[in-house]
């Protein structure tokens, strides 16, 4: 599965990208016909 990854408000490391992609690929075990092609990671700041 080819997944485009975008990080907002921080720099995404290769380790974090690999971790997220592996966990997304696991979703295929639980859901049939899942199609994810873009992952957006962001940090939400609470003030």
mmCIF file as Biopython writes it, N, C-alpha, C and O atoms, coordinates in Angstrom:
data_model
#
loop_
_atom_site.group_PDB
_atom_site.id
_atom_site.type_symbol
_atom_site.label_atom_id
_atom_site.label_alt_id
_atom_site.label_comp_id
_atom_site.label_asym_id
_atom_site.label_entity_id
_atom_site.label_seq_id
_atom_site.pdbx_PDB_ins_code
_atom_site.Cartn_x
_atom_site.Cartn_y
_atom_site.Cartn_z
_atom_site.occupancy
_atom_site.B_iso_or_equiv
_atom_site.auth_seq_id
_atom_site.auth_asym_id
_atom_site.pdbx_PDB_model_num
ATOM 1   N N  . UNK A ? 1  ? 0.854   -1.176 0.000  1.0 0.0 1  A 1 
ATOM 2   C CA . UNK A ? 1  ? 0.000   0.000  0.000  1.0 0.0 1  A 1 
ATOM 3   C C  . UNK A ? 1  ? 0.900   1.239  0.000  1.0 0.0 1  A 1 
ATOM 4   O O  . UNK A ? 1  ? 1.788   1.364  0.843  1.0 0.0 1  A 1 
ATOM 5   N N  . UNK A ? 2  ? 0.673   2.130  -0.925 1.0 0.0 2  A 1 
ATOM 6   C CA . UNK A ? 2  ? 1.433   3.368  -1.020 1.0 0.0 2  A 1 
ATOM 7   C C  . UNK A ? 2  ? 0.709   4.448  -0.221 1.0 0.0 2  A 1 
ATOM 8   O O  . UNK A ? 2  ? -0.433  4.791  -0.527 1.0 0.0 2  A 1 
ATOM 9   N N  . UNK A ? 3  ? 1.374   4.982  0.802  1.0 0.0 3  A 1 
ATOM 10  C CA . UNK A ? 3  ? 0.768   5.984  1.676  1.0 0.0 3  A 1 
ATOM 11  C C  . UNK A ? 3  ? 1.596   7.259  1.611  1.0 0.0 3  A 1 
ATOM 12  O O  . UNK A ? 3  ? 2.797   7.238  1.883  1.0 0.0 3  A 1 
ATOM 13  N N  . UNK A ? 4  ? 0.959   8.367  1.250  1.0 0.0 4  A 1 
ATOM 14  C CA . UNK A ? 4  ? 1.618   9.674  1.317  1.0 0.0 4  A 1 
ATOM 15  C C  . UNK A ? 4  ? 1.491   10.173 2.748  1.0 0.0 4  A 1 
ATOM 16  O O  . UNK A ? 4  ? 0.420   10.067 3.345  1.0 0.0 4  A 1 
ATOM 17  N N  . UNK A ? 5  ? 2.557   10.710 3.302  1.0 0.0 5  A 1 
ATOM 18  C CA . UNK A ? 5  ? 2.559   11.173 4.682  1.0 0.0 5  A 1 
ATOM 19  C C  . UNK A ? 5  ? 2.913   12.646 4.723  1.0 0.0 5  A 1 
ATOM 20  O O  . UNK A ? 5  ? 3.885   13.082 4.107  1.0 0.0 5  A 1 
ATOM 21  N N  . UNK A ? 6  ? 2.109   13.412 5.460  1.0 0.0 6  A 1 
ATOM 22  C CA . UNK A ? 6  ? 2.321   14.843 5.622  1.0 0.0 6  A 1 
ATOM 23  C C  . UNK A ? 6  ? 2.371   15.160 7.110  1.0 0.0 6  A 1 
ATOM 24  O O  . UNK A ? 6  ? 1.565   14.651 7.888  1.0 0.0 6  A 1 
ATOM 25  N N  . UNK A ? 7  ? 3.316   15.999 7.499  1.0 0.0 7  A 1 
ATOM 26  C CA . UNK A ? 7  ? 3.407   16.440 8.893  1.0 0.0 7  A 1 
ATOM 27  C C  . UNK A ? 7  ? 3.103   17.929 8.952  1.0 0.0 7  A 1 
ATOM 28  O O  . UNK A ? 7  ? 3.599   18.711 8.141  1.0 0.0 7  A 1 
ATOM 29  N N  . UNK A ? 8  ? 2.294   18.304 9.909  1.0 0.0 8  A 1 
ATOM 30  C CA . UNK A ? 8  ? 1.952   19.717 10.095 1.0 0.0 8  A 1 
ATOM 31  C C  . UNK A ? 8  ? 2.411   20.151 11.478 1.0 0.0 8  A 1 
ATOM 32  O O  . UNK A ? 8  ? 2.122   19.494 12.477 1.0 0.0 8  A 1 
ATOM 33  N N  . UNK A ? 9  ? 3.126   21.262 11.521 1.0 0.0 9  A 1 
ATOM 34  C CA . UNK A ? 9  ? 3.587   21.894 12.754 1.0 0.0 9  A 1 
ATOM 35  C C  . UNK A ? 9  ? 4.749   21.157 13.417 1.0 0.0 9  A 1 
ATOM 36  O O  . UNK A ? 9  ? 5.093   21.475 14.555 1.0 0.0 9  A 1 
ATOM 37  N N  . UNK A ? 10 ? 5.366   20.178 12.742 1.0 0.0 10 A 1 
ATOM 38  C CA . UNK A ? 10 ? 6.564   19.528 13.276 1.0 0.0 10 A 1 
ATOM 39  C C  . UNK A ? 10 ? 7.238   18.747 12.158 1.0 0.0 10 A 1 
ATOM 40  O O  . UNK A ? 10 ? 6.657   18.523 11.097 1.0 0.0 10 A 1 
ATOM 41  N N  . UNK A ? 11 ? 8.478   18.336 12.418 1.0 0.0 11 A 1 
ATOM 42  C CA . UNK A ? 11 ? 9.222   17.529 11.455 1.0 0.0 11 A 1 
ATOM 43  C C  . UNK A ? 11 ? 8.997   16.063 11.767 1.0 0.0 11 A 1 
ATOM 44  O O  . UNK A ? 11 ? 9.221   15.620 12.893 1.0 0.0 11 A 1 
ATOM 45  N N  . UNK A ? 12 ? 8.562   15.322 10.785 1.0 0.0 12 A 1 
ATOM 46  C CA . UNK A ? 12 ? 8.254   13.908 10.951 1.0 0.0 12 A 1 
ATOM 47  C C  . UNK A ? 12 ? 9.523   13.091 10.725 1.0 0.0 12 A 1 
ATOM 48  O O  . UNK A ? 12 ? 10.120  13.152 9.650  1.0 0.0 12 A 1 
ATOM 49  N N  . UNK A ? 13 ? 9.930   12.336 11.725 1.0 0.0 13 A 1 
ATOM 50  C CA . UNK A ? 13 ? 11.119  11.503 11.603 1.0 0.0 13 A 1 
ATOM 51  C C  . UNK A ? 13 ? 10.775  10.219 10.852 1.0 0.0 13 A 1 
ATOM 52  O O  . UNK A ? 13 ? 9.609   9.841  10.738 1.0 0.0 13 A 1 
ATOM 53  N N  . UNK A ? 14 ? 11.796  9.568  10.352 1.0 0.0 14 A 1 
ATOM 54  C CA . UNK A ? 14 ? 11.585  8.313  9.617  1.0 0.0 14 A 1 
ATOM 55  C C  . UNK A ? 14 ? 11.013  7.235  10.531 1.0 0.0 14 A 1 
ATOM 56  O O  . UNK A ? 14 ? 10.170  6.444  10.108 1.0 0.0 14 A 1 
ATOM 57  N N  . UNK A ? 15 ? 11.471  7.201  11.789 1.0 0.0 15 A 1 
ATOM 58  C CA . UNK A ? 15 ? 10.952  6.201  12.728 1.0 0.0 15 A 1 
ATOM 59  C C  . UNK A ? 15 ? 9.459   6.395  12.994 1.0 0.0 15 A 1 
ATOM 60  O O  . UNK A ? 15 ? 8.699   5.428  13.031 1.0 0.0 15 A 1 
ATOM 61  N N  . UNK A ? 16 ? 9.048   7.634  13.178 1.0 0.0 16 A 1 
ATOM 62  C CA . UNK A ? 16 ? 7.636   7.920  13.427 1.0 0.0 16 A 1 
ATOM 63  C C  . UNK A ? 16 ? 6.794   7.613  12.190 1.0 0.0 16 A 1 
ATOM 64  O O  . UNK A ? 16 ? 5.683   7.096  12.310 1.0 0.0 16 A 1 
ATOM 65  N N  . UNK A ? 17 ? 7.313   7.925  11.010 1.0 0.0 17 A 1 
ATOM 66  C CA . UNK A ? 17 ? 6.607   7.624  9.761  1.0 0.0 17 A 1 
ATOM 67  C C  . UNK A ? 17 ? 6.427   6.114  9.599  1.0 0.0 17 A 1 
ATOM 68  O O  . UNK A ? 17 ? 5.343   5.651  9.246  1.0 0.0 17 A 1 
ATOM 69  N N  . UNK A ? 18 ? 7.492   5.348  9.858  1.0 0.0 18 A 1 
ATOM 70  C CA . UNK A ? 18 ? 7.399   3.888  9.746  1.0 0.0 18 A 1 
ATOM 71  C C  . UNK A ? 18 ? 6.400   3.314  10.740 1.0 0.0 18 A 1 
ATOM 72  O O  . UNK A ? 18 ? 5.631   2.413  10.403 1.0 0.0 18 A 1 
ATOM 73  N N  . UNK A ? 19 ? 6.409   3.836  11.970 1.0 0.0 19 A 1 
ATOM 74  C CA . UNK A ? 19 ? 5.480   3.380  12.999 1.0 0.0 19 A 1 
ATOM 75  C C  . UNK A ? 19 ? 4.034   3.610  12.563 1.0 0.0 19 A 1 
ATOM 76  O O  . UNK A ? 19 ? 3.193   2.720  12.697 1.0 0.0 19 A 1 
ATOM 77  N N  . UNK A ? 20 ? 3.744   4.805  12.041 1.0 0.0 20 A 1 
ATOM 78  C CA . UNK A ? 20 ? 2.381   5.139  11.619 1.0 0.0 20 A 1 
ATOM 79  C C  . UNK A ? 20 ? 1.951   4.277  10.438 1.0 0.0 20 A 1 
ATOM 80  O O  . UNK A ? 20 ? 0.819   3.794  10.406 1.0 0.0 20 A 1 
ATOM 81  N N  . UNK A ? 21 ? 2.831   4.080  9.477  1.0 0.0 21 A 1 
ATOM 82  C CA . UNK A ? 21 ? 2.471   3.286  8.295  1.0 0.0 21 A 1 
ATOM 83  C C  . UNK A ? 21 ? 2.230   1.823  8.649  1.0 0.0 21 A 1 
ATOM 84  O O  . UNK A ? 21 ? 1.322   1.199  8.100  1.0 0.0 21 A 1 
ATOM 85  N N  . UNK A ? 22 ? 3.029   1.267  9.556  1.0 0.0 22 A 1 
ATOM 86  C CA . UNK A ? 22 ? 2.823   -0.124 9.979  1.0 0.0 22 A 1 
ATOM 87  C C  . UNK A ? 22 ? 1.477   -0.294 10.664 1.0 0.0 22 A 1 
ATOM 88  O O  . UNK A ? 22 ? 0.778   -1.278 10.424 1.0 0.0 22 A 1 
ATOM 89  N N  . UNK A ? 23 ? 1.107   0.659  11.518 1.0 0.0 23 A 1 
ATOM 90  C CA . UNK A ? 23 ? -0.170  0.565  12.219 1.0 0.0 23 A 1 
ATOM 91  C C  . UNK A ? 23 ? -1.350  0.763  11.274 1.0 0.0 23 A 1 
ATOM 92  O O  . UNK A ? 23 ? -2.399  0.148  11.470 1.0 0.0 23 A 1 
ATOM 93  N N  . UNK A ? 24 ? -1.206  1.592  10.270 1.0 0.0 24 A 1 
ATOM 94  C CA . UNK A ? 24 ? -2.283  1.778  9.302  1.0 0.0 24 A 1 
ATOM 95  C C  . UNK A ? 24 ? -2.469  0.509  8.488  1.0 0.0 24 A 1 
ATOM 96  O O  . UNK A ? 24 ? -3.600  0.128  8.187  1.0 0.0 24 A 1 
ATOM 97  N N  . UNK A ? 25 ? -1.381  -0.146 8.132  1.0 0.0 25 A 1 
ATOM 98  C CA . UNK A ? 25 ? -1.484  -1.388 7.363  1.0 0.0 25 A 1 
ATOM 99  C C  . UNK A ? 25 ? -2.187  -2.482 8.164  1.0 0.0 25 A 1 
ATOM 100 O O  . UNK A ? 25 ? -2.812  -3.366 7.577  1.0 0.0 25 A 1 
ATOM 101 N N  . UNK A ? 26 ? -2.097  -2.437 9.487  1.0 0.0 26 A 1 
ATOM 102 C CA . UNK A ? 26 ? -2.778  -3.412 10.333 1.0 0.0 26 A 1 
ATOM 103 C C  . UNK A ? 26 ? -4.298  -3.252 10.286 1.0 0.0 26 A 1 
ATOM 104 O O  . UNK A ? 26 ? -5.026  -4.197 10.592 1.0 0.0 26 A 1 
ATOM 105 N N  . UNK A ? 27 ? -4.784  -2.074 9.908  1.0 0.0 27 A 1 
ATOM 106 C CA . UNK A ? 27 ? -6.231  -1.856 9.829  1.0 0.0 27 A 1 
ATOM 107 C C  . UNK A ? 27 ? -6.887  -2.793 8.824  1.0 0.0 27 A 1 
ATOM 108 O O  . UNK A ? 27 ? -8.075  -3.096 8.939  1.0 0.0 27 A 1 
ATOM 109 N N  . UNK A ? 28 ? -6.120  -3.253 7.838  1.0 0.0 28 A 1 
ATOM 110 C CA . UNK A ? 28 ? -6.655  -4.169 6.844  1.0 0.0 28 A 1 
ATOM 111 C C  . UNK A ? 28 ? -7.109  -5.483 7.437  1.0 0.0 28 A 1 
ATOM 112 O O  . UNK A ? 28 ? -7.924  -6.179 6.831  1.0 0.0 28 A 1 
ATOM 113 N N  . UNK A ? 29 ? -6.604  -5.844 8.609  1.0 0.0 29 A 1 
ATOM 114 C CA . UNK A ? 29 ? -7.043  -7.067 9.283  1.0 0.0 29 A 1 
ATOM 115 C C  . UNK A ? 29 ? -8.477  -6.945 9.796  1.0 0.0 29 A 1 
ATOM 116 O O  . UNK A ? 29 ? -9.205  -7.935 9.863  1.0 0.0 29 A 1 
ATOM 117 N N  . UNK A ? 30 ? -8.868  -5.745 10.153 1.0 0.0 30 A 1 
ATOM 118 C CA . UNK A ? 30 ? -10.155 -5.536 10.820 1.0 0.0 30 A 1 
ATOM 119 C C  . UNK A ? 30 ? -11.235 -4.978 9.895  1.0 0.0 30 A 1 
ATOM 120 O O  . UNK A ? 30 ? -12.425 -5.147 10.161 1.0 0.0 30 A 1 
ATOM 121 N N  . UNK A ? 31 ? -10.831 -4.318 8.817  1.0 0.0 31 A 1 
ATOM 122 C CA . UNK A ? 31 ? -11.789 -3.696 7.906  1.0 0.0 31 A 1 
ATOM 123 C C  . UNK A ? 31 ? -11.530 -4.195 6.494  1.0 0.0 31 A 1 
ATOM 124 O O  . UNK A ? 31 ? -10.388 -4.214 6.036  1.0 0.0 31 A 1 
ATOM 125 N N  . UNK A ? 32 ? -12.583 -4.596 5.811  1.0 0.0 32 A 1 
ATOM 126 C CA . UNK A ? 32 ? -12.464 -5.030 4.424  1.0 0.0 32 A 1 
ATOM 127 C C  . UNK A ? 32 ? -12.497 -3.830 3.495  1.0 0.0 32 A 1 
ATOM 128 O O  . UNK A ? 32 ? -13.193 -2.848 3.754  1.0 0.0 32 A 1 
ATOM 129 N N  . UNK A ? 33 ? -11.746 -3.918 2.424  1.0 0.0 33 A 1 
ATOM 130 C CA . UNK A ? 33 ? -11.734 -2.898 1.371  1.0 0.0 33 A 1 
ATOM 131 C C  . UNK A ? 33 ? -11.376 -1.507 1.883  1.0 0.0 33 A 1 
ATOM 132 O O  . UNK A ? 33 ? -11.945 -0.517 1.423  1.0 0.0 33 A 1 
ATOM 133 N N  . UNK A ? 34 ? -10.447 -1.419 2.821  1.0 0.0 34 A 1 
ATOM 134 C CA . UNK A ? 34 ? -10.024 -0.112 3.323  1.0 0.0 34 A 1 
ATOM 135 C C  . UNK A ? 34 ? -9.020  0.471  2.333  1.0 0.0 34 A 1 
ATOM 136 O O  . UNK A ? 34 ? -8.153  -0.238 1.821  1.0 0.0 34 A 1 
ATOM 137 N N  . UNK A ? 35 ? -9.146  1.760  2.070  1.0 0.0 35 A 1 
ATOM 138 C CA . UNK A ? 35 ? -8.278  2.433  1.111  1.0 0.0 35 A 1 
ATOM 139 C C  . UNK A ? 35 ? -7.809  3.747  1.719  1.0 0.0 35 A 1 
ATOM 140 O O  . UNK A ? 35 ? -8.554  4.726  1.753  1.0 0.0 35 A 1 
ATOM 141 N N  . UNK A ? 36 ? -6.578  3.763  2.195  1.0 0.0 36 A 1 
ATOM 142 C CA . UNK A ? 36 ? -5.985  4.970  2.766  1.0 0.0 36 A 1 
ATOM 143 C C  . UNK A ? 36 ? -4.778  5.315  1.914  1.0 0.0 36 A 1 
ATOM 144 O O  . UNK A ? 36 ? -3.873  4.495  1.756  1.0 0.0 36 A 1 
ATOM 145 N N  . UNK A ? 37 ? -4.756  6.522  1.364  1.0 0.0 37 A 1 
ATOM 146 C CA . UNK A ? 37 ? -3.612  6.896  0.550  1.0 0.0 37 A 1 
ATOM 147 C C  . UNK A ? 37 ? -2.895  8.133  1.067  1.0 0.0 37 A 1 
ATOM 148 O O  . UNK A ? 37 ? -1.831  8.484  0.557  1.0 0.0 37 A 1 
ATOM 149 N N  . UNK A ? 38 ? -3.457  8.804  2.075  1.0 0.0 38 A 1 
ATOM 150 C CA . UNK A ? 38 ? -2.823  10.008 2.600  1.0 0.0 38 A 1 
ATOM 151 C C  . UNK A ? 38 ? -2.982  10.055 4.115  1.0 0.0 38 A 1 
ATOM 152 O O  . UNK A ? 38 ? -4.094  9.986  4.638  1.0 0.0 38 A 1 
ATOM 153 N N  . UNK A ? 39 ? -1.858  10.174 4.808  1.0 0.0 39 A 1 
ATOM 154 C CA . UNK A ? 39 ? -1.839  10.262 6.264  1.0 0.0 39 A 1 
ATOM 155 C C  . UNK A ? 39 ? -1.350  11.648 6.649  1.0 0.0 39 A 1 
ATOM 156 O O  . UNK A ? 39 ? -0.288  12.079 6.201  1.0 0.0 39 A 1 
ATOM 157 N N  . UNK A ? 40 ? -2.111  12.345 7.472  1.0 0.0 40 A 1 
ATOM 158 C CA . UNK A ? 40 ? -1.727  13.668 7.939  1.0 0.0 40 A 1 
ATOM 159 C C  . UNK A ? 40 ? -1.493  13.583 9.443  1.0 0.0 40 A 1 
ATOM 160 O O  . UNK A ? 40 ? -2.398  13.238 10.203 1.0 0.0 40 A 1 
ATOM 161 N N  . UNK A ? 41 ? -0.269  13.901 9.866  1.0 0.0 41 A 1 
ATOM 162 C CA . UNK A ? 41 ? 0.092   13.918 11.288 1.0 0.0 41 A 1 
ATOM 163 C C  . UNK A ? 41 ? 0.216   15.368 11.719 1.0 0.0 41 A 1 
ATOM 164 O O  . UNK A ? 41 ? 0.855   16.175 11.043 1.0 0.0 41 A 1 
ATOM 165 N N  . UNK A ? 42 ? -0.391  15.692 12.839 1.0 0.0 42 A 1 
ATOM 166 C CA . UNK A ? 42 ? -0.298  17.065 13.327 1.0 0.0 42 A 1 
ATOM 167 C C  . UNK A ? 42 ? -0.263  17.077 14.845 1.0 0.0 42 A 1 
ATOM 168 O O  . UNK A ? 42 ? -0.705  16.136 15.504 1.0 0.0 42 A 1 
ATOM 169 N N  . UNK A ? 43 ? 0.267   18.151 15.378 1.0 0.0 43 A 1 
ATOM 170 C CA . UNK A ? 43 ? 0.312   18.348 16.825 1.0 0.0 43 A 1 
ATOM 171 C C  . UNK A ? 43 ? -0.739  19.394 17.174 1.0 0.0 43 A 1 
ATOM 172 O O  . UNK A ? 43 ? -0.784  20.476 16.590 1.0 0.0 43 A 1 
ATOM 173 N N  . UNK A ? 44 ? -1.565  19.047 18.124 1.0 0.0 44 A 1 
ATOM 174 C CA . UNK A ? 44 ? -2.575  19.990 18.599 1.0 0.0 44 A 1 
ATOM 175 C C  . UNK A ? 44 ? -2.099  20.565 19.934 1.0 0.0 44 A 1 
ATOM 176 O O  . UNK A ? 44 ? -1.853  19.822 20.884 1.0 0.0 44 A 1 
ATOM 177 N N  . UNK A ? 45 ? -1.976  21.845 19.998 1.0 0.0 45 A 1 
ATOM 178 C CA . UNK A ? 45 ? -1.502  22.505 21.207 1.0 0.0 45 A 1 
ATOM 179 C C  . UNK A ? 45 ? -2.687  22.979 22.029 1.0 0.0 45 A 1 
ATOM 180 O O  . UNK A ? 45 ? -3.592  23.637 21.515 1.0 0.0 45 A 1 
ATOM 181 N N  . UNK A ? 46 ? -2.671  22.641 23.302 1.0 0.0 46 A 1 
ATOM 182 C CA . UNK A ? 46 ? -3.712  23.128 24.209 1.0 0.0 46 A 1 
ATOM 183 C C  . UNK A ? 46 ? -3.116  24.225 25.048 1.0 0.0 46 A 1 
ATOM 184 O O  . UNK A ? 46 ? -2.027  24.089 25.607 1.0 0.0 46 A 1 
ATOM 185 N N  . UNK A ? 47 ? -3.846  25.311 25.127 1.0 0.0 47 A 1 
ATOM 186 C CA . UNK A ? 47 ? -3.364  26.448 25.913 1.0 0.0 47 A 1 
ATOM 187 C C  . UNK A ? 47 ? -4.278  26.726 27.070 1.0 0.0 47 A 1 
ATOM 188 O O  . UNK A ? 47 ? -4.030  27.650 27.844 1.0 0.0 47 A 1 
#
